[in-house]
Amino acid sequence: MNRSLRAGFAMSLALASGAPAQSASKQAVVDTAVGTFIIDLTPAAAPNQVAHFVKTAEDGGYDGTIFHRMVKYGMVQGGDPLTKDPAKRSTYGTGGLNAVKAESRAPKMTAGSVAAVMIPGRPDSAGAQFFVVIVDQPALDGQYTVFGHVSDGLEVVQKISETPTDAAGLATERVEIRRVTIRDTPPPVPEPFSTESIQELALYRAILDTSAGPVAIELFPDKAPGHVRQFLRLAQSGVYDGMAFHRVVPGFVIQTGALSSRSLPLTDKQQKLVQNLQPEFNDTKHVKGIVSMARGDDPASATTSFFICTGVASALDGQYTAFGRVVEGLSVVDAIEGAPRTNETPNVRIDLRTVRVERTKP
């Protein structure tokens, strides 16, 4: 965090003991005007601050407040009850304080950390106000009390940070907190497509919505189960949305799925899904319509990029993992193959808008 950011926020943090421990881990679901994010609360680190935050939320104290101060892609601050009233804008940042005694300071201020706002030089001045950092802020290590961490929806916090501000960093548009709901942390959800049998996976297909038209792909889980699971996982999570066909080689392949072609960055949740795939070379011949995973020199370097063969490509047999076949839309594949290009790059962007997962049988 830069100097102006620290100067713009009048805060400090701390941890203490004395509040009763909560028996089950808790989350705060923060519903805002631009989306929802979830905070994993950490009462073991800041029992008093968590207790005050929970009580304020359950009493409706955050409903209708706004994020009144932000630094673009750095931090957002909210929770001041005075922000419910637009007429009190000159006092924003001064309300809801002096309610929580000092607690110890977090050694690290990492992306997603949720911390208490305090008045500089007054360690016992924390209260309802909080701030969320969007990226690691090592300059703040050891200085603030962190009482939670955003576990889902950090991209929403980032969007909030893009709110226009005046010269003092005060928001010029209202981004409201509609409600903060406290709940027990739900049990872990199995990774998508991790428990289905080979027979069950075979019931799914993928529909590529491209700017040239739709392409339907049947999948080969019996040949490449790991690739099929991962492809379905990436598709369902939206990783492929907003990409492009970045490579066209007539008579050979059309290729898409490169993260560098994506119109928007991945969310944290999407990024966690991206991983290298172990090769599953099989006896499928690379002929027109076959879908196969692209990779680098390392056989285990495939991640998201894949290609569709537009002709016989025998040199790829047994060297790349074929995991599907086009069953509808070969004319669309032909149209993409025939698009004007410079070397292997289309002159006009050919979009892969979405990849929709569809179950062919109930």
Secondary structure, DSSP 8 states (H G I E B T S, - for coil): --HHHHHHS---------S---SS-EEEEEEETTEEEEEEE-TTT-HHHHHHHHHHHHTTTTTT-BEEEEETTTEEEE--GGGG-GGGGGGTTSSS-S-B------S---TTEEEE---TT-TT-B-S-EEEESS--GGGTTTS-EEEEEEE-HHHHHHHHTS-B-TTSBBSS--BEEEEEEEE-------TTSS--HHHHTTEEEEEEETTEEEEEEE-TTT-HHHHHHHHHHHHTTTTTTEEEEEEETTTEEEE--GGG-SS---HHHHHH---B-----S----TTEEEE---SSTT-BSS-EEEESS--GGGTTTS-EEEEEEE-HHHHHHHHTS-EETTEESS--EEEEEEEEES--
